[in-house]
């Protein structure tokens, strides 16, 4: 966004015949890149949220309702829990 603003300022301060190719066109490309980057970040964030929601949905279907602070031992000796709670239990010697 800052590069776009700088190029627009430059375009308004040079001769009009040079402004289009030397300032406004690159400014437009800089703005398009900023927009695409913002959309990409938003899409990645939504994908992460969707993955977490799918995981929670799958856990509910399998009967593994994991709430904050709750530790559930699964089949095969696996444990599903909140990381901070696990660290606290390890420090206290409970695990």
TIPA-997389 format. One record per atom (N, C-alpha, C, CB): residue in three letters; x, y, z. Coordinates in steps of 0.2 Angstrom, whole numbers, padded with zeros to 4 digits, always signed. Atoms other than C-alpha are relative to their C-alpha. Glycine has a CB too. Example, Ala and Ser with C-alpha at 12.3 -4.5 7.8 and 13.67 -1.06 7.14 Angstrom:
! residues 2
ALA+0004-0006+0000ALA+0062-0022+0039ALA+0004+0006+0000ALA-0005+0000+0006SER-0004-0006-0001SER+0068-0005+0036SER-0004+0005+0003SER+0002+0002-0007
//
This chain:
! residues 95
UNK+0004-0006+0000UNK+0000+0000+0000UNK+0004+0006+0000UNK-0005+0000+0006UNK-0004-0006+0000UNK+0014+0012+0004UNK+0004+0001-0007UNK+0006-0001+0006UNK-0003-0001+0007UNK+0023+0008-0013UNK-0005+0003-0005UNK+0002-0007-0002UNK+0005-0003+0005UNK+0007+0012-0022UNK-0001+0007+0002UNK-0007-0004+0001UNK+0001-0007-0002UNK+0005+0028-0012UNK+0006+0004-0003UNK-0001+0001+0007UNK-0006-0003+0002UNK+0023+0033-0016UNK+0000+0001-0008UNK+0006-0004+0002UNK+0000+0000+0008UNK+0021+0029-0035UNK-0006+0005-0002UNK-0001-0007-0003UNK+0005-0005+0001UNK+0005+0039-0035UNK+0002+0007+0001UNK-0007-0001+0004UNK-0002-0007-0002UNK+0013+0054-0027UNK+0005+0002-0006UNK+0004+0000+0006UNK-0005-0001+0005UNK+0028+0052-0040UNK-0004+0002-0007UNK+0004-0006-0001UNK+0004-0001+0006UNK+0015+0051-0054UNK-0003+0007-0001UNK-0005-0005-0001UNK+0003-0007+0000UNK+0007+0068-0049UNK+0005+0005-0001UNK-0005+0000+0006UNK-0006-0005+0000UNK+0024+0076-0048UNK+0004+0000-0006UNK+0004-0001+0006UNK-0004+0000+0006UNK+0031+0072-0065UNK-0005+0002-0006UNK+0003-0007-0001UNK+0003-0002+0006UNK+0026+0077-0083UNK-0006-0006-0002UNK+0004+0001-0006UNK+0006+0004+0001UNK+0009+0069-0088UNK+0002-0006-0005UNK-0006+0003-0003UNK-0002+0005+0006UNK+0017+0060-0104UNK+0004-0006+0003UNK+0003+0004-0006UNK-0004+0006-0003UNK+0029+0050-0092UNK-0004-0003+0005UNK+0006+0003+0002UNK+0003+0003-0006UNK+0017+0047-0078UNK-0003-0006-0001UNK-0005+0005+0003UNK+0004+0006+0001UNK+0007+0033-0085UNK+0005-0006+0000UNK-0004+0000-0007UNK-0004+0006+0000UNK+0021+0021-0089UNK+0005+0000+0005UNK+0004+0000-0007UNK-0005+0000-0005UNK+0033+0026-0076UNK-0002+0000+0007UNK+0005+0006-0001UNK+0002-0001-0006UNK+0022+0029-0061UNK-0007-0004+0001UNK-0001+0007+0002UNK+0006+0003-0001UNK+0004+0024-0063UNK-0001-0007-0001UNK-0005+0004-0004UNK+0000+0007+0002UNK+0006+0007-0071UNK+0003-0004+0006UNK+0003-0001-0007UNK-0003+0004-0005UNK+0018+0001-0058UNK-0004+0001+0007UNK+0007+0002+0001UNK+0004-0001-0006UNK+0007+0009-0044UNK-0006-0005+0000UNK-0002+0007+0000UNK+0006+0004+0000UNK-0008-0001-0050UNK+0003-0007+0001UNK-0003+0000-0007UNK-0003+0007-0002UNK+0003-0017-0050UNK+0001-0001+0007UNK+0006-0002-0005UNK-0002+0001-0007UNK+0009-0014-0033UNK-0007+0000+0004UNK+0004+0007+0003UNK+0006+0000-0004UNK-0009-0011-0027UNK-0004-0007-0001UNK-0005+0005-0003UNK+0003+0007+0002UNK-0015-0028-0036UNK+0004-0005+0005UNK+0001-0001-0007UNK-0003+0005-0004UNK-0001-0037-0027UNK-0002+0000+0008UNK+0008+0001+0000UNK+0002-0001-0007UNK-0006-0030-0010UNK-0007-0003+0001UNK+0000+0008+0002UNK+0007+0003-0001UNK-0024-0035-0013UNK+0000-0008+0000UNK-0004+0002-0006UNK-0001+0008+0000UNK-0019-0053-0018UNK+0003-0003+0006UNK+0004-0002-0006UNK-0003+0002-0006UNK-0008-0054-0003UNK-0005+0000+0006UNK+0006+0004+0002UNK+0005+0000-0005UNK-0022-0049+0008UNK-0005-0005-0001UNK-0004+0007+0000UNK+0005+0005+0001UNK-0034-0061+0000UNK+0003-0007+0002UNK-0002+0000-0007UNK-0004+0006-0002UNK-0021-0075+0002UNK+0000-0001+0007UNK+0007+0000-0003UNK+0000+0001-0007UNK-0019-0072+0020UNK-0007-0001+0003UNK+0003+0007+0003UNK+0007+0002-0002UNK-0038-0072+0023UNK-0002-0007-0002UNK-0005+0005-0003UNK+0002+0007+0002UNK-0040-0088+0013UNK+0004-0005+0004UNK+0002-0001-0007UNK-0004+0004-0004UNK-0026-0096+0023UNK-0003-0001+0007UNK+0007+0002+0000UNK+0003+0000-0006UNK-0034-0091+0039UNK-0007-0004+0000UNK-0001+0008+0003UNK+0006+0003+0000UNK-0051-0097+0034UNK+0001-0008-0001UNK-0004+0002-0006UNK-0002+0007+0000UNK-0043-0114+0029UNK+0002-0003+0006UNK+0005-0001-0006UNK-0002+0003-0007UNK-0035-0116+0046UNK-0006+0000+0004UNK+0005+0005+0003UNK+0006+0001-0004UNK-0052-0112+0054UNK-0004-0006-0002UNK-0004+0007+0000UNK+0004+0005+0003UNK-0061-0124+0043UNK+0003-0007+0002UNK+0000+0000-0008UNK-0003+0007-0002UNK-0048-0138+0047UNK-0001-0001+0008UNK+0008+0001-0001UNK+0001+0001-0007UNK-0050-0135+0066UNK-0007-0002+0001UNK+0002+0006+0004UNK+0007+0001-0001UNK-0069-0135+0064UNK-0001-0008-0002UNK-0004+0004-0004UNK+0001+0007+0002UNK-0068-0152+0054UNK+0003-0005+0005UNK+0003+0000-0007UNK-0003+0004-0005UNK-0057-0159+0067UNK-0004-0001+0006UNK+0007+0002+0002UNK+0005+0000-0006UNK-0069-0154+0081UNK-0006-0004-0002UNK-0001+0007+0002UNK+0006+0003+0002UNK-0083-0161+0071UNK+0001-0008+0000UNK-0003+0002-0007UNK-0002+0007+0001UNK-0074-0178+0068UNK+0001-0002+0007UNK+0006-0001-0003UNK-0001+0002-0007UNK-0070-0179+0087UNK-0007-0001+0003UNK+0004+0005+0004UNK+0007+0001-0003UNK-0088-0176+0092UNK-0003-0006-0003UNK-0004+0006-0002UNK+0003+0006+0003UNK-0093-0190+0079UNK+0003-0006+0003UNK+0001+0000-0007UNK-0003+0006-0003UNK-0081-0202+0087UNK-0001+0000+0007UNK+0008+0000-0002UNK+0001+0001-0008UNK-0086-0198+0105UNK+0005+0003+0004UNK-0002-0007+0002UNK-0005-0002-0004UNK-0071-0189+0110UNK-0001+0008+0001UNK+0007-0001-0004UNK+0002-0007-0001UNK-0078-0172+0116UNK+0006+0002+0005UNK-0006+0001+0004UNK-0006-0003-0003UNK-0062-0163+0121UNK-0001+0007+0002UNK+0007-0001-0004UNK+0001-0006-0002UNK-0065-0148+0131UNK+0007+0003+0003UNK-0005+0001+0006UNK-0006-0003-0003UNK-0051-0136+0138UNK+0001-0003+0007UNK+0000+0008+0000UNK-0002+0003-0006UNK-0042-0144+0152UNK-0002-0007+0001UNK-0003+0004+0005UNK+0002+0007-0001UNK-0050-0161+0149UNK+0005-0005-0004UNK-0007-0001-0003UNK-0005+0005+0003UNK-0038-0176+0146UNK-0004-0006-0002UNK+0006-0001+0004UNK+0004+0006+0002UNK-0045-0191+0136UNK+0006-0005-0002UNK-0005+0001-0005UNK-0004+0005+0002UNK-0035-0207+0134UNK-0003-0004-0005UNK+0003-0004+0006UNK+0003+0003+0006UNK-0038-0214+0117UNK+0003-0007+0000UNK+0001+0003-0006UNK-0003+0007+0001UNK-0035-0232+0111UNK+0007+0000-0002UNK-0004-0003-0006UNK-0007+0000+0002UNK-0017-0237+0109UNK+0004+0004+0004UNK+0001+0001-0007UNK-0004-0004-0005UNK-0011-0227+0124UNK+0001+0007-0002UNK+0007-0003+0000UNK-0001-0007+0002UNK-0013-0210+0115UNK-0004+0004+0005UNK-0003+0001-0008UNK+0003-0004-0005UNK-0018-0195+0125UNK-0002+0007-0004UNK+0004+0002+0006UNK+0002-0006+0003UNK-0028-0180+0118UNK-0002+0005+0005UNK-0006-0001-0005UNK+0001-0005-0005UNK-0027-0164+0128UNK+0003+0007-0002UNK+0003-0002+0007UNK-0003-0006+0001UNK-0023-0146+0129UNK+0008+0000+0002UNK-0004+0006+0005UNK-0007+0000-0001UNK-0004-0143+0128UNK+0002+0003+0007UNK+0003+0004-0005UNK-0002-0003-0006UNK-0003-0131+0143UNK-0002-0004+0006UNK-0004+0007+0001UNK+0002+0004-0005UNK-0013-0143+0154UNK+0005-0006+0001UNK-0007-0003-0001UNK-0005+0005+0000UNK-0001-0157+0149UNK+0006+0002+0003UNK+0001-0003-0007UNK-0006-0002-0003UNK+0014-0147+0153UNK-0001+0001+0008UNK+0002+0007-0003UNK+0001-0001-0007UNK+0007-0142+0170UNK-0001-0007+0004UNK-0007+0003+0002UNK+0000+0007-0003UNK+0003-0161+0174UNK+0007-0003+0000UNK-0005-0004-0004UNK-0007+0003+0000UNK+0021-0166+0169UNK+0004+0003+0005UNK+0003+0001-0007UNK-0004-0004-0005UNK+0028-0152+0180UNK-0002-0003+0007UNK-0001+0007-0001UNK+0003+0002-0007UNK+0017-0158+0195UNK+0002-0008+0001UNK-0007+0001+0000UNK-0002+0007-0001UNK+0023-0176+0192UNK-0006-0005-0001UNK+0003-0001+0006UNK+0006+0005+0001UNK+0005-0183+0188UNK+0001-0004-0006UNK-0006+0005-0001UNK+0000+0004+0006UNK+0010-0190+0171UNK+0008-0002+0000UNK-0002+0004-0006
//
